[in-house]
Amino acid sequence: MSAITEEIKTSVDIVELIGRDIELKKRGNNYVGLCPFHQEKTPSFTVFPATDSFFCFGCGIGGDVYTYIMEYQGVDFPTAKRVLADMAGIGIAPGPPTARQRKMIKAAQHKRERVLLLAERIQ
């Protein structure tokens, strides 16, 4: 894990992060709540502040703050990193464009070229 990735991870309180989305109750050193990833009536989702991690004993999803954001918001790692960096107030340089972004840029460039060509024909 890169230094900036680790800095972001340690700057975000996992209990506070997850507690924004689900109600957590302190149980010993940990926190429990209903899992946001599947339907349940009895809490099987546990947050472990000592290891900055979470795990659901019902569906098996677990990980760190990055995994939580990726799963809960349905985003990729670079997006989760940007979201968490913003929360932590840490500036990061934008990464290379994703495949979808490259496709959109290419389409916009093509459209611009067509408009310019049509404008030349009109004159």
Disulfide bonds with the S-S distance in Angstrom:
none
